[in-house]
Amino acid sequence: MTTLVTGATGNTGRHVVAELVRRGERVRALTRNPFAAKGKLPPSAELVAGTHTAPAELAGAFDGVSRLHITVTAGLADVGPELVRRAVDAGVRRITVVWGGFVGPVEQAVADSGVEWTRLEPQEFMSNTLTWVESIRAEGVVREPYDFPSALVHEADIGAVAAAVLLDDGHAGRAYNLTGPEVLTARERLAVLSQAIGRDVNLLRITHEQAVDRLIDKGVSRADAEYVVDWYASSSADSKTVVDTVERVTRRPARTFADWVSEHADRFR
Protein backbone atom coordinates (compact mmCIF):
# COMPACT_ATOMS: atom_id res chain seq x y z
CA MET A 1 0.00 0.00 0.00
CA THR A 2 1.10 3.56 -0.68
CA THR A 3 0.73 6.60 1.58
CA LEU A 4 0.45 10.09 0.10
CA VAL A 5 1.92 12.80 2.31
CA THR A 6 0.96 16.37 1.46
CA GLY A 7 3.30 19.21 2.35
CA ALA A 8 6.03 16.59 2.34
CA THR A 9 8.94 19.00 2.81
CA GLY A 10 7.16 21.07 5.44
CA ASN A 11 7.75 21.38 9.14
CA THR A 12 5.98 18.13 10.03
CA GLY A 13 5.41 16.51 6.64
CA ARG A 14 9.07 15.66 6.16
CA HIS A 15 9.08 13.81 9.48
CA VAL A 16 5.99 11.84 8.47
CA VAL A 17 7.75 10.80 5.26
CA ALA A 18 10.95 9.86 7.09
CA GLU A 19 9.15 7.77 9.69
CA LEU A 20 7.03 5.92 7.14
CA VAL A 21 10.14 5.13 5.11
CA ARG A 22 11.95 4.00 8.24
CA ARG A 23 9.13 1.55 8.83
CA GLY A 24 9.52 0.17 5.32
CA GLU A 25 6.45 1.75 3.76
CA ARG A 26 5.91 3.04 0.23
CA VAL A 27 5.56 6.82 0.37
CA ARG A 28 4.50 9.31 -2.26
CA ALA A 29 5.66 12.78 -1.22
CA LEU A 30 3.66 15.71 -2.59
CA THR A 31 5.78 18.84 -3.01
CA ARG A 32 5.66 21.96 -5.14
CA ASN A 33 9.22 21.43 -6.34
CA PRO A 34 10.40 17.80 -6.46
CA PHE A 35 13.83 18.85 -7.75
CA ALA A 36 14.43 21.07 -4.73
CA ALA A 37 13.09 18.36 -2.43
CA LYS A 38 15.81 15.91 -3.43
CA GLY A 39 18.21 15.55 -0.57
CA LYS A 40 15.62 16.71 1.95
CA LEU A 41 13.66 13.45 1.90
CA PRO A 42 14.71 9.78 1.93
CA PRO A 43 15.79 8.57 -1.54
CA SER A 44 13.13 5.84 -1.58
CA ALA A 45 10.28 8.35 -1.29
CA GLU A 46 8.48 8.94 -4.59
CA LEU A 47 8.42 12.69 -5.26
CA VAL A 48 5.32 14.07 -6.99
CA ALA A 49 4.80 17.68 -8.06
CA GLY A 50 1.73 19.39 -6.67
CA THR A 51 0.11 21.11 -3.74
CA HIS A 52 -2.84 20.13 -1.60
CA THR A 53 -4.30 23.59 -2.17
CA ALA A 54 -4.96 22.63 -5.82
CA PRO A 55 -6.77 19.29 -5.46
CA ALA A 56 -8.19 19.38 -9.00
CA GLU A 57 -4.64 18.90 -10.31
CA LEU A 58 -3.85 15.84 -8.19
CA ALA A 59 -5.69 13.05 -10.01
CA GLY A 60 -2.53 11.08 -10.75
CA ALA A 61 -1.13 11.61 -7.27
CA PHE A 62 -3.87 9.43 -5.79
CA ASP A 63 -3.25 6.42 -8.05
CA GLY A 64 -2.79 3.37 -5.85
CA VAL A 65 -2.93 5.41 -2.64
CA SER A 66 -4.78 3.92 0.32
CA ARG A 67 -3.60 6.27 3.07
CA LEU A 68 -3.36 10.05 3.16
CA HIS A 69 -1.68 12.52 5.49
CA ILE A 70 -2.84 16.16 5.45
CA THR A 71 -1.37 19.13 7.26
CA VAL A 72 -3.81 22.03 7.44
CA THR A 73 -2.06 25.15 6.16
CA ALA A 74 -3.02 28.62 5.00
CA GLY A 75 -5.17 28.53 1.90
CA LEU A 76 -6.53 25.03 2.51
CA ALA A 77 -9.81 25.92 4.22
CA ASP A 78 -11.70 26.60 1.00
CA VAL A 79 -10.41 23.62 -1.01
CA GLY A 80 -9.64 21.10 1.73
CA PRO A 81 -13.09 19.45 1.60
CA GLU A 82 -12.58 18.88 -2.14
CA LEU A 83 -9.17 17.35 -1.43
CA VAL A 84 -10.75 14.92 1.04
CA ARG A 85 -13.58 14.05 -1.37
CA ARG A 86 -11.19 13.35 -4.25
CA ALA A 87 -9.00 11.22 -2.00
CA VAL A 88 -11.91 9.08 -0.83
CA ASP A 89 -13.26 8.75 -4.37
CA ALA A 90 -9.81 7.58 -5.48
CA GLY A 91 -9.73 4.80 -2.88
CA VAL A 92 -8.08 6.32 0.20
CA ARG A 93 -9.32 4.48 3.27
CA ARG A 94 -7.33 6.01 6.12
CA ILE A 95 -6.58 9.72 6.71
CA THR A 96 -4.56 11.59 9.29
CA VAL A 97 -4.84 15.34 9.57
CA VAL A 98 -2.70 17.77 11.56
CA TRP A 99 -5.15 20.45 12.58
CA GLY A 100 -4.72 24.17 12.09
CA GLY A 101 -5.39 25.01 15.75
CA PHE A 102 -9.15 24.45 15.68
CA VAL A 103 -11.70 22.21 13.97
CA GLY A 104 -12.33 24.02 10.70
CA PRO A 105 -13.68 22.97 7.29
CA VAL A 106 -10.80 20.61 6.48
CA GLU A 107 -10.83 18.87 9.84
CA GLN A 108 -14.60 18.50 9.66
CA ALA A 109 -14.47 17.14 6.12
CA VAL A 110 -12.01 14.47 7.30
CA ALA A 111 -14.30 13.55 10.20
CA ASP A 112 -17.26 13.30 7.81
CA SER A 113 -15.34 11.41 5.11
CA GLY A 114 -16.73 7.97 5.87
CA VAL A 115 -13.25 6.41 6.10
CA GLU A 116 -10.94 5.80 9.06
CA TRP A 117 -9.52 9.08 10.29
CA THR A 118 -7.47 10.47 13.14
CA ARG A 119 -6.95 14.14 13.95
CA LEU A 120 -3.63 15.20 15.44
CA GLU A 121 -3.80 18.29 17.63
CA PRO A 122 -0.20 19.25 18.46
CA GLN A 123 0.41 22.15 20.77
CA GLU A 124 3.23 24.61 20.13
CA PHE A 125 5.98 23.22 17.89
CA MET A 126 9.52 23.30 19.28
CA SER A 127 10.57 24.52 15.84
CA ASN A 128 8.81 27.84 16.54
CA THR A 129 11.99 28.60 18.48
CA LEU A 130 13.70 29.11 15.12
CA THR A 131 11.96 32.49 14.88
CA TRP A 132 14.48 33.63 17.51
CA VAL A 133 17.56 32.76 15.46
CA GLU A 134 18.20 36.18 13.95
CA SER A 135 17.93 38.22 17.14
CA ILE A 136 19.91 35.69 19.19
CA ARG A 137 22.77 35.63 16.68
CA ALA A 138 22.81 39.40 16.21
CA GLU A 139 22.11 40.65 19.74
CA GLY A 140 21.83 37.79 22.21
CA VAL A 141 18.24 38.75 22.98
CA VAL A 142 14.70 37.58 22.25
CA ARG A 143 11.78 40.00 22.14
CA GLU A 144 8.39 38.61 23.14
CA PRO A 145 5.29 40.10 24.75
CA TYR A 146 4.68 37.21 27.15
CA ASP A 147 6.77 34.78 29.17
CA PHE A 148 4.19 32.09 28.57
CA PRO A 149 4.35 28.43 29.65
CA SER A 150 4.11 25.91 26.83
CA ALA A 151 4.13 22.10 26.58
CA LEU A 152 6.19 22.25 23.40
CA VAL A 153 6.18 19.20 21.12
CA HIS A 154 9.01 18.11 18.85
CA GLU A 155 7.90 18.09 15.22
CA ALA A 156 9.55 14.69 14.74
CA ASP A 157 7.23 13.29 17.40
CA ILE A 158 4.26 14.59 15.43
CA GLY A 159 5.62 12.72 12.42
CA ALA A 160 6.14 9.56 14.46
CA VAL A 161 2.59 9.66 15.79
CA ALA A 162 1.18 10.29 12.32
CA ALA A 163 3.06 7.31 10.90
CA ALA A 164 1.93 5.03 13.71
CA VAL A 165 -1.69 6.09 13.31
CA LEU A 166 -1.56 5.57 9.54
CA LEU A 167 -0.06 2.09 9.83
CA ASP A 168 -1.49 0.65 13.04
CA ASP A 169 -5.10 -0.17 13.88
CA GLY A 170 -7.04 1.18 16.83
CA HIS A 171 -6.84 4.93 16.22
CA ALA A 172 -9.89 5.57 14.02
CA GLY A 173 -12.22 8.38 15.00
CA ARG A 174 -9.91 9.85 17.62
CA ALA A 175 -8.45 13.30 18.21
CA TYR A 176 -5.01 13.20 19.80
CA ASN A 177 -3.64 16.13 21.76
CA LEU A 178 0.16 16.08 21.36
CA THR A 179 2.66 17.68 23.73
CA GLY A 180 6.24 17.24 24.78
CA PRO A 181 7.23 15.85 28.19
CA GLU A 182 7.59 19.20 29.99
CA VAL A 183 6.17 22.70 30.28
CA LEU A 184 8.65 25.53 29.72
CA THR A 185 8.32 29.30 29.76
CA ALA A 186 10.17 31.43 27.23
CA ARG A 187 12.84 32.25 29.84
CA GLU A 188 13.29 28.55 30.63
CA ARG A 189 13.70 27.74 26.95
CA LEU A 190 16.31 30.49 26.66
CA ALA A 191 18.19 29.02 29.61
CA VAL A 192 18.43 25.69 27.76
CA LEU A 193 19.53 27.49 24.60
CA SER A 194 22.09 29.60 26.46
CA GLN A 195 23.73 26.54 27.94
CA ALA A 196 23.83 24.78 24.57
CA ILE A 197 25.44 27.66 22.67
CA GLY A 198 27.68 28.89 25.47
CA ARG A 199 26.23 32.38 25.46
CA ASP A 200 23.68 34.16 27.65
CA VAL A 201 20.45 35.02 25.86
CA ASN A 202 18.01 37.42 27.52
CA LEU A 203 14.28 37.96 27.14
CA LEU A 204 13.14 41.52 26.44
CA ARG A 205 9.43 42.17 26.80
CA ILE A 206 7.57 44.06 24.08
CA THR A 207 3.93 45.12 23.95
CA HIS A 208 1.11 43.04 22.55
CA GLU A 209 0.65 45.47 19.65
CA GLN A 210 4.36 45.49 18.85
CA ALA A 211 4.21 41.71 18.53
CA VAL A 212 1.22 41.97 16.18
CA ASP A 213 2.93 44.64 14.07
CA ARG A 214 6.08 42.51 13.84
CA LEU A 215 4.10 39.67 12.25
CA ILE A 216 2.31 42.06 9.89
CA ASP A 217 5.70 43.42 8.78
CA LYS A 218 6.62 39.84 7.84
CA GLY A 219 3.59 39.56 5.57
CA VAL A 220 1.10 37.97 7.96
CA SER A 221 -2.45 39.33 7.74
CA ARG A 222 -3.63 41.40 10.70
CA ALA A 223 -6.31 38.82 11.52
CA ASP A 224 -3.79 35.99 11.60
CA ALA A 225 -1.24 38.09 13.51
CA GLU A 226 -3.79 38.97 16.16
CA TYR A 227 -4.88 35.33 16.41
CA VAL A 228 -1.30 34.18 17.02
CA VAL A 229 -0.43 36.82 19.61
CA ASP A 230 -3.79 36.42 21.35
CA TRP A 231 -3.07 32.69 21.64
CA TYR A 232 0.12 33.45 23.53
CA ALA A 233 -1.65 36.02 25.68
CA SER A 234 -4.31 33.57 26.83
CA SER A 235 -3.24 30.09 25.80
CA SER A 236 -5.54 27.17 26.49
CA ALA A 237 -5.10 24.69 29.32
CA ASP A 238 -4.21 22.03 26.73
CA SER A 239 -1.23 24.07 25.52
CA LYS A 240 0.39 24.04 28.95
CA THR A 241 -0.59 20.62 30.23
CA VAL A 242 1.64 17.63 29.50
CA VAL A 243 -0.07 14.52 28.13
CA ASP A 244 1.53 11.17 27.32
CA THR A 245 -0.04 10.64 23.89
CA VAL A 246 3.29 10.51 22.07
CA GLU A 247 4.59 7.78 24.33
CA ARG A 248 1.34 5.80 24.27
CA VAL A 249 1.10 5.83 20.47
CA THR A 250 4.79 5.45 19.55
CA ARG A 251 5.83 3.34 22.56
CA ARG A 252 8.78 5.58 23.34
CA PRO A 253 9.20 8.77 25.39
CA ALA A 254 8.52 12.12 23.77
CA ARG A 255 11.61 14.13 22.85
CA THR A 256 12.59 16.96 25.19
CA PHE A 257 13.32 20.56 24.30
CA ALA A 258 16.97 19.88 25.16
CA ASP A 259 16.89 17.14 22.51
CA TRP A 260 15.57 19.63 19.97
CA VAL A 261 18.17 22.25 20.91
CA SER A 262 21.01 19.74 20.53
CA GLU A 263 19.87 19.17 16.93
CA HIS A 264 19.70 22.89 16.07
CA ALA A 265 22.20 24.64 18.33
CA ASP A 266 24.55 25.60 15.48
CA ARG A 267 21.83 27.73 13.92
CA PHE A 268 21.80 29.98 16.99
CA ARG A 269 25.55 30.47 17.31
Secondary structure, DSSP 4 states (H G I P E B T S, - for coil): -EEEESSTTSTTHHHHHHHHHHTT-EEEEEES-HHHHBTTB-TTSEEEE--TT-GGG-TGGGTTEEEEEEE--TT-TTTHHHHHHHHHHHT--EEEEE-SSS--HHHHHHHTSSSEEEEEEE-SBGGGGGGGHHHHHHHSEEEES----B--B-HHHHHHHHHHHHHSSS-TTEEEEE--SS-B-HHHHHHHHHHHHTS--EEEE--HHHHHHHHHHTT--HHHHHHHHHHHHT--SGGGS---HHHHHHSSPPPPHHHHHHHHGGGG-
